[in-house]
């Protein structure tokens, strides 16, 4: 609105009186739209004098609106990811399954408390999968490691490995890896 006094839908309204009392004579509103086309909000700018926006000013406001929407959407995605991770943590606590995850690129391994209790894995070994490899039964080691390495670069590859692994109780136990999926 280049001049609120010339705006037909505001003529004679309390809104017009409020704008003029606040010394607002021009205004512009830009929607904040996410990349998925969801309306995130609106950003409004006001001027104390009548003002017609130039093409350059409109482009600048559009760029700022895009940046604001991207930041808002990014924050919402981080919040949703945190909620999802919390639900996953609760699901892990509710099961007696030994759960572990390995990043085949970095070698970083994470696991739950049940896994640690069963296999005796200390926290300080999280940056090395060698600890795990060393506890695989010698006859199963090459097949298991080869299967994991072959999955590099693939998405959601189902691995059907059943290596025997040395447990905390000093016995060999078959590790059911028939529900494993690798993410790279």
ChimeraX attribute file (.defattr): number of C-alpha atoms within 10 A of each C-alpha:
attribute: neighborCount
match mode: 1-to-1
recipient: residues
	/A:1	16
	/A:2	17
	/A:3	16
	/A:4	22
	/A:5	18
	/A:6	13
	/A:7	13
	/A:8	8
	/A:9	10
	/A:10	14
	/A:11	13
	/A:12	11
	/A:13	9
	/A:14	10
	/A:15	13
	/A:16	18
	/A:17	16
	/A:18	11
	/A:19	18
	/A:20	15
	/A:21	10
	/A:22	10
	/A:23	13
	/A:24	20
	/A:25	21
	/A:26	23
	/A:27	20
	/A:28	16
	/A:29	12
	/A:30	16
	/A:31	15
	/A:32	22
	/A:33	20
	/A:34	20
	/A:35	11
	/A:36	7
	/A:37	8
	/A:38	11
	/A:39	12
	/A:40	14
	/A:41	14
	/A:42	13
	/A:43	13
	/A:44	11
	/A:45	11
	/A:46	17
	/A:47	15
	/A:48	14
	/A:49	14
	/A:50	17
	/A:51	16
	/A:52	14
	/A:53	15
	/A:54	9
	/A:55	9
	/A:56	9
	/A:57	11
	/A:58	13
	/A:59	12
	/A:60	12
	/A:61	19
	/A:62	15
	/A:63	12
	/A:64	15
	/A:65	21
	/A:66	18
	/A:67	15
	/A:68	19
	/A:69	22
	/A:70	17
	/A:71	13
	/A:72	17
	/A:73	18
	/A:74	13
	/A:75	12
	/A:76	12
	/A:77	12
	/A:78	12
	/A:79	12
	/A:80	12
	/A:81	12
	/A:82	12
	/A:83	12
	/A:84	12
	/A:85	12
	/A:86	12
	/A:87	12
	/A:88	12
	/A:89	12
	/A:90	11
	/A:91	10
	/A:92	17
	/A:93	13
	/A:94	9
	/A:95	10
	/A:96	11
	/A:97	13
	/A:98	17
	/A:99	16
	/A:100	14
	/A:101	16
	/A:102	19
	/A:103	16
	/A:104	17
	/A:105	10
	/A:106	10
	/A:107	14
	/A:108	15
	/A:109	19
	/A:110	17
	/A:111	16
	/A:112	16
	/A:113	17
	/A:114	17
	/A:115	17
	/A:116	17
	/A:117	14
	/A:118	15
	/A:119	20
	/A:120	15
	/A:121	17
	/A:122	10
	/A:123	11
	/A:124	7
	/A:125	14
	/A:126	17
	/A:127	15
	/A:128	16
	/A:129	18
	/A:130	13
	/A:131	14
	/A:132	15
	/A:133	16
	/A:134	12
	/A:135	16
	/A:136	22
	/A:137	17
	/A:138	13
	/A:139	10
	/A:140	15
	/A:141	17
	/A:142	14
	/A:143	14
	/A:144	21
	/A:145	14
	/A:146	10
	/A:147	14
	/A:148	17
	/A:149	13
	/A:150	11
	/A:151	18
	/A:152	15
	/A:153	13
	/A:154	10
	/A:155	11
	/A:156	12
	/A:157	16
	/A:158	13
	/A:159	16
	/A:160	14
	/A:161	19
	/A:162	15
	/A:163	23
	/A:164	20
	/A:165	22
	/A:166	20
	/A:167	20
	/A:168	13
	/A:169	11
	/A:170	10
	/A:171	11
	/A:172	15
	/A:173	17
	/A:174	15
	/A:175	15
	/A:176	13
	/A:177	15
	/A:178	11
	/A:179	9
	/A:180	16
	/A:181	16
	/A:182	19
	/A:183	15
	/A:184	14
